Amino acid sequence: MCRVFFAILLTAGFAFAAVDVAFMVSEPKTDWDDVMNFFKDDWRFGDVDYYDCSELTPPLGVFVLYDVIVVGGVAEYLDAMLFGDRLASFMGQGGRVVVEAGKLAHRSY
């Protein structure tokens, strides 16, 4: 978890304002509660929100509300092509992305 934490801080840059983070992952929220609470408890983060992208693909207008998007999970995204297009547009507008791999949020790790 510490690696993702520092990756988000580095990708967002060292800013004076809190970093807003969206977890746009392909797993149930219960798998991410501990990780999200870790970020919510840190003053350096503002909004910390969850989107289960195995069930929905957020519109680009939602992406741009955040400084950093965390992507990952073990299930398939509902519409991976559309999600990828929106993620690329988000990055093209200066948004930052952290790719989570290795089931960071799973309780057994």
N, C-alpha and C positions, 0 to 999 in steps of 0.2 A: 504494500500500500504506500509506503514511503516513496518508492520510485515514481509512482503515478503522481503523488502529491507534489514532488519537486518538479516533475515534468510539466505539470500544469502551471506552476509558478514561473518556470523558465519560459514556457511558450507564451504566456500572457505578458511576460516582461515584468520588471519590478515597477509596479505602478503604485501611486498613492491611493487610488480608489480600489475598493474591493473587486475581486475578480468574480464574474458571474459564470457559472459552470452548468452545462446540461449533460446529463448522462443519457445519451441516445443509444441504448443497448438493446440486445435481443434476448432478454431474460426477465423473469418476474421481478418486481420491485423488492420482494423479500430477500432476494439474492444480493441486493445492493444497499439495503438499509444501513448496515454497519459502516460501509465505505462512505455513504452520503452523510451520515451523522458525523463522521470524522471531519469532513469538510465543513459541514454546517457549524461545528463547534470552534472553528478557526476563524479569527477576526479578519483574516486576509481574503476571505471568500464572502461574497454577497449572496446572490440567489444561487441555490444548488437544487436543480430540478431533475426529474426522472421522466423518460419517455420510453415505453416498451415498443421498440420499432419492429418487433415481430407481429405486432397488432395494428400499427399505424405508421404512416410516414408523415412527420410534421411538415407543414408548409415552410418555404424559405423565410417567411416573415417571423417564424418562431426561431429559426436558426440564428438570425441576426440579433436577437435579443441577448445573446450570450457572447462572452469573450472567448470561451473555450468550450468545445464539444468533445466529450469522451465517447468513443465508439468501441464496441466489442461485444462479446457474448458468444455463446455456443449454438444458439438457435439461428435459423435463417431470418433475415430481414423480410418484412412483408413485401416490399418492392425494392430490392437492392439497387437496381438501375436508377430508379427515381431518387432514392436516398443518396446514391453516389453523385448524381447530377446536382442535387441541392447542396451536398457537402462541398463539392467543387466550387459552386457559386459562392457559398459562405467563405471559403478560403480565398477566392478571388477578390472578395470584398475586405480582406484583411483578417478574417477569423482564424483562429488557431484550433488544431485538432490533436488530440492524444489518442493513440490506438492502444487499447488495453488488450493484452494477450495473457493467457495463462490462468484464467479464471480467478482473478484477483479477489473477487468478492465472495468466493465460496467459503463457507464456514470451516471447512476442513483444512484450509491452508493457514 
